[in-house]
Amino acid sequence: MISHPGRIQQLAAEKENENEQFRFFLKEQDGEAIDKRVHRLNEVVTEKTDCTTCGNCCKSLMINVTTAEAESLAAHLQTPLDSVKDKYLDESPGGKMVISSIPCHFLQGTTCSIYEHRFEGCREFPHLNRPHFTQRLFGTMMYYGTCPIIFNVVELLKEELEFNPA
C-alpha cells in the first residue's frame, strides 16, 4: 500500500490514461460483484490507513451540513447556532448549508479539531462502503490522486480483476 500523499499524487498523474480505461472497463462489469469487491477492499485498506496523517479530504471537499449537525456543532463549541452559521457555514435561501471554507475551518495540520463531532459527509468519505460503485466512478476518481484509501482500493481492484490497460 502507498500512503504518502505526494507519491499518490504523482502516480495518479502517471496513471491518468490507465484510469480512464479502467473506468470504461468497470462499466462493463457486474455492478453487484464489483460492489462486493470494493466493500471488502475498502475495509482492508481503511483499517491500514490513518486518515489523520493526510487530511487531503478536508482540503478539498465541499461538505453539506444538516440543521441537526449545525446544532450539535454549536453545542460542542458552546456557541450560539447563529454564530456558528455566520462563522463556519454558508446557507442558501432554502436553508441548505455547506462548510463555508475550503480547506475546512476545522482542519489543524492534517487532523480535524472536531473529529468526534464531524459531519456525516466527513464521516462517510470516501463513500466506498456504499452501493453502486460503478455508477459513482467520476466522483470517486476525482479523489483518486488525493485520497490514499481510494487510490489503494482502486489499485487493488485492478489487480484482483487482472485489468490490463491496452
C-alpha positions in Angstrom: 0.0 0.0 0.0 1.1 3.5 -0.8 0.3 6.1 1.8 2.4 9.2 1.1 0.1 11.8 -0.4 2.9 13.3 -2.7 3.6 9.8 -4.1 -0.1 9.1 -4.7 -0.5 12.4 -6.5 2.5 11.7 -8.7 1.3 8.1 -9.5 -2.2 9.5 -10.2 -0.9 11.8 -12.9 1.1 9.0 -14.5 -2.0 6.7 -14.4 -4.5 9.1 -15.8 -5.0 7.3 -19.2 -4.9 3.9 -17.5 -7.6 5.0 -15.1 -9.8 6.3 -17.9 -9.6 2.9 -19.5 -10.3 1.3 -16.1 -13.5 3.4 -15.7 -14.8 2.1 -19.0 -13.7 -1.5 -18.1 -15.6 -1.3 -14.8 -18.8 -0.1 -16.5 -18.8 -3.4 -18.4 -18.6 -5.5 -15.2 -21.3 -6.8 -12.9 -22.0 -3.9 -10.6 -23.0 -6.0 -7.6 -19.9 -8.2 -7.9 -17.7 -5.0 -8.1 -19.5 -3.6 -5.0 -18.7 -6.7 -3.0 -15.0 -6.4 -4.0 -14.8 -2.7 -3.3 -16.5 -3.1 0.0 -14.1 -5.8 1.1 -11.0 -3.9 -0.2 -12.3 -0.7 1.5 -12.4 -2.5 4.8 -8.9 -3.8 4.4 -7.4 -0.5 3.2 -9.3 1.7 5.7 -8.1 -0.5 8.6 -4.5 0.1 7.5 -4.9 3.8 6.8 -4.6 6.6 9.4 -6.6 9.5 7.9 -5.2 11.9 10.5 -1.8 11.8 8.8 -3.3 13.1 5.5 -6.2 15.5 5.8 -6.5 15.9 2.0 -10.2 15.4 2.0 -10.5 18.3 4.4 -8.5 20.4 2.0 -10.8 19.8 -1.0 -14.4 18.6 -0.1 -17.5 20.8 0.0 -19.5 19.2 2.8 -23.2 19.6 3.3 -24.3 20.2 6.8 -27.8 19.4 8.2 -29.5 21.6 10.8 -29.0 18.9 13.4 -25.3 18.8 12.7 -25.0 22.6 12.9 -26.9 22.5 16.2 -24.6 19.7 17.5 -21.5 21.7 16.5 -22.9 24.8 18.2 -23.5 22.8 21.4 -20.0 21.3 21.2 -18.4 24.7 20.6 -20.6 26.2 23.3 -21.5 28.9 20.8 -24.9 30.1 19.6 -26.2 28.5 16.4 -26.4 31.8 14.6 -22.7 32.5 15.4 -21.7 29.0 14.1 -23.6 29.6 10.9 -22.1 33.1 10.4 -18.5 31.9 11.1 -18.4 28.4 9.5 -21.3 27.8 7.2 -22.9 29.2 4.0 -26.7 28.9 3.9 -28.9 29.0 0.8 -32.2 30.8 0.8 -33.8 27.4 1.1 -31.9 26.6 4.2 -29.3 24.2 2.8 -26.0 24.6 4.5 -22.4 23.8 3.5 -19.0 24.4 5.1 -18.0 27.9 4.0 -14.3 27.4 3.6 -12.0 25.0 1.7 -9.8 23.9 3.3 -12.2 23.2 6.2 -12.2 25.7 9.1 -11.6 22.7 11.5 -8.5 21.3 9.8 -5.5 21.8 12.0 -2.4 20.4 10.3 -3.7 17.1 9.0 -6.3 16.5 11.7 -9.8 17.5 12.4 -10.2 19.7 15.5 -13.9 18.5 15.8 -13.2 14.9 14.8 -15.7 13.3 17.2 -18.3 15.9 16.1 -17.5 15.9 12.4 -20.3 16.0 9.9 -21.8 12.9 8.2 -20.3 13.9 4.8 -16.9 13.8 6.5 -17.6 10.5 8.3 -18.7 8.8 5.1 -15.9 9.9 2.8 -14.7 8.3 0.6 -18.1 6.5 0.3 -16.6 3.2 -0.8 -18.9 1.4 1.6 -21.9 2.5 -0.4 -23.6 0.5 -3.2 -23.4 1.3 -7.0 -19.6 1.9 -7.1 -19.6 1.7 -10.9 -22.2 4.4 -11.1 -20.2 6.8 -9.0 -16.8 6.4 -10.8 -16.5 10.0 -11.9 -16.8 11.4 -8.4 -14.6 8.6 -6.9 -11.9 9.1 -9.4 -11.8 12.9 -8.8 -10.2 12.0 -5.4 -8.0 9.1 -6.6 -4.9 11.3 -6.6 -5.6 12.8 -3.2 -7.2 10.1 -1.0 -4.9 7.2 0.0 -7.9 4.9 0.6 -9.4 5.5 -2.9 -6.0 5.2 -4.5 -5.2 1.9 -2.8 -8.7 0.4 -3.2 -8.6 1.2 -7.0 -5.1 -0.2 -7.4 -6.0 -3.4 -5.6 -9.2 -3.7 -7.6 -7.2 -3.5 -10.8 -5.0 -6.4 -9.6 -7.9 -8.5 -8.5 -9.7 -8.0 -11.8 -6.5 -8.6 -13.7 -7.0 -5.3 -15.5 -4.5 -4.9 -18.3 -4.6 -1.5 -20.0 -4.2 -1.5 -23.7 
